[in-house]
């Protein structure tokens, strides 16, 4: 019998995989001869050194001293972003630095990226995109605590950890685009952005759409095309415009029992003038639903609370649970809705505007994102966006690993699950070893999650290796 396996890449425990099958194999088959394949033909030595150090968090493993003949001596880089927007824009700046010269037009001008934001100006030099990007940010990265912490200490909650800088979010309607012809940059196919949960793609997608950077979601659905996002957006559109029968037809059959296509047509006819002979059962259901929606509208004064309330009173939360009984899948759907709250956050900051106006501006903003999104479906090289689980078995010249924070990577659920932390370590190992040449690790000083500003410590998986195996950058 010939068996091949790598305990360091066992990352599908939630699907039933068991790392002990590999770790205990020689105990079950005592005459086994083990051959360790420890020469790596993909990554640089510095990437491999970090990967090995990451695995030291796990006491139970088959130790391997990885080596390569690759002569590249590039540092693994770490960036502390101000927030999730800065996290995405840092990647834009690095893409310009690495590959921007391929996308320069014959005639260039000085271009301000997002010049509407006084605190966030970057200027691209006309001579060389690769070396002259400047930033007016002043980050307090050196003040980070880089001391070694136990892998299994208590999760540091937001209440115990505060950002070093005030959170500043997007400015609504700020869509200035740098003059780079991204379609010329063939190397984008060799770039991947890896994240722990699919919901993290939202801020990245929004920023890439803004700067017209082509991207593709690998084995995933674009944020605004995800089923639960479309369902919630349909409810919000109907709240904004009671004549929107298309939106009503999307969500009503989901939350009212027994409403199919034919009944839905009758309900629409009934709502025209309330004279259509609709069965009393459905009349009551529809009128109760409308009263609930009206009640939600009158008792809320911001978009996030309005949306949370509408999801509850409509029964949509219950519907999602029935559709996705698997906890992992249900949690993923709820995290996506949580990212929708984060998208609303910037509009709720405009508390000088009535709720109706804020909702209208939010819906327009989402429509604009969708319109730009539809233009991204052409051919050509694209940056790959994918979860860490989806990246297994793949390789890229340049890898950005985002959300390197406690509560994200490692995921907050792993603190409560037996063996969960060890699997998060293996997941981080997989992410790091996808990179052939350039590896960037990024965390945010604070970010909006589920519609709230949260400050997460730098990931305990990587924190002990800052400054020794990982170089901080600005």
Secondary structure, 3 states (H helix, E strand, C coil): CCCCCCHHHCCCHHHCCCCHHHHCHHHHCCCCCCCCCCECCCCCHHHHHHHHHHHCCCCCCCCCCCECCCCCCCCCEEEEECCHHHHHHHHHHHHHHHHHHHHCCCCCCCEEECCCCCCCCEEECCCCCCCCCEECCCCCHHHCCCCCCCCCCCCCCHHHCCCCCCCCCCCCCCCCCCCCCHHHCHHHHHEEEEECCHHHHHHHHHHHHHCCCCEEECCCCCHHHCHHHHHHHHHHHHHHCCCCHHHHHHHHHHHCCCCCHHHHHHHHHHHHHCCCCCCHHHHHHHHHHHHHHHHHHHHCCCHHHHHHHHHHHCCHHHHHHHHCCCHHHHHHHHHHHHHHHHHHHHHHCCCCCCHHHHHHHHHHHHHHHHHHHHHHHCCCCCEEEEEHHHHCCCCEEEEEECCCECECCCEHHHHCCCCHHHHHHHHHHHHHCCEEEEEEEEEECCEEECCEEECCCECHHHHCCECCCEEEEC
